[in-house]
């Protein structure tokens, strides 16, 4: 479960090139974990492209965006290439991380036993502590991108 002020469970997930990446690989940076239900779906594509198109503030704040879905690495690679995504897209194909973080939809879209990530944004500070979380019950709702930028800017001010 994700709690403000605590470190989330670690993970080791393959990226779109099937390279195993752990949360610790990104230590020392602010991290924006963007969980999304599925590659190539309308809202998920809009969301990931919005992170792509507004990347400069993340760079300015020293933050690394990481997309995470339950799609396999091959689908995530095609999704990243088709949309020009330059940040890692990790594959939680075994659904372990979304279970550990308690951010999943069961029987998604009326499909029995089909589990996907809830659309969620979690911001970690440079020390790996959760400083912001947004978890949506509605998969059609996008996060408040301005709020994400605001939260990152406040982290910069607090640590200046």
N, C-alpha and C positions, 0 to 999 in steps of 0.2 A: 504494500500500500504506500502511496505517495503522501508524505507529510511535510509541510513547510518547516524548515529548520532542521530537517534530518537528511541523511544521505540515503538515496534510493539503493535498492539492490543492484549489484553489478550485473553486467550481462556480457555475453560473448556471442555476437551475431555476425553472419556473413554480410558483407556489403555487396553492391551490385556487380563487383568483379570476383565474388566468392572469397574475398580475403576476410578472415575473422577479425572483427574489431571489438574491442572491449570499451566499456565506459572509461576505464583508466587510460586508454590510448589518448583521450582528449583532456586529461587532467591538466590543471594550470590555466585552462581557458574557461570562459563562461560558455555554457552549453545550452542550446535551445533544442530540446527533444520534441519533434513534431510527429506524433503518432497519427496515422491516417488509415481509414478502413480498407481502401483498395486502389491499387494502381489502375490507371486508365478510366476511372470513373469521373464524372463531371466535376463534382465538388472537390475531390482529392486533387485532380489535375489543376483546378483553379488555385487551390491552396498552395501546392508545391511551386507552381509558377509565380505566385505572389511572393513567396520566400525568395525565389530566384530573382525576381524583378526589383525587390527592395533589399538586395544584399548589402548595399553600401553601409547602412547604419549598423548592421551586424559586424561588418569588418571594422568599422570605426570603434565599436564597443569591445572589440576583441572577442567576439562570440562566434562559436561554431554551430551552424544549423545542422541537425541530423534528422533525416526523415526515417520513420520506422513503420513498416507495414507487415502483414502476415504473408504477403506475396513472396513467391520464391525469388532467389537472386536473379534468375534469367529474365523473369517478367520485370523486376525492378530495373535491370540494366536497360531493357528496351524502353521502359517508361522514362528513365533518366535521359537516355539518348534522344528520344523523340521530343522531349521537352527542354533539352539543354540544361539539365540540372547539374550543377557543379559541386554540390555538397553530397556527402554520403547518404545513400538510401539503404538502410539495413533491413534484413529479412528475418522476421521473427516467425518463420514458417512452423516451428514447433509450438508457438503460442506461449512459451514459458515466460517471457518478459511481460507480456500484457496480463498474464495471470498474476505474476509477482507484484505488478503495479496495480492490480485490480482495476484495469481499464479495458474492459472487453464487452462486446455485445454477443450474447449467445443466440443461437438460432436466427442469425442475421438474415434479414429480408425474407423471413418465413422459411428459411432452409434449415431443416432439423440438423443439429450438431455442427452447423457452420459458425465458427467464431472468428470475429475480426476485432481489431483495435477500435476503441472509442476515439473519436477525433479529440486529441488532447495536446496541449502544449505545456511543457515543464521546463522551467529555467533553473539551471544549476549555476552557482557561483564558482569561482576559480578553485575553491576547496572541495567542490562536489556536493555542497548542501543545496537542497531545494529552496529556492527563494520565491518562486511563483508557480502556480499550477492552474490550469483551466482544463476541465474535462467536460465534454458535452455528451448529454444523453441523446441528442439529436444529430445523426450523422450528416444531415444536410446543412448544418450550421457551421460557418467558418469562424475561426478565432478572431478576436479584435486585434488586428495587426498593430494599430497605434498603441494599444495597451502593452503589447509585447515590447515594442521599442521603448515605451515609457519605463517599463520595469527594468530593462537593460540599462537605460540611462541612469536610473536611480542606483543601480548596483555600482556603476562607475563613480557616481558622486560619493556613495558610502565608503568606497575603497580608495578614494583619492586622498 
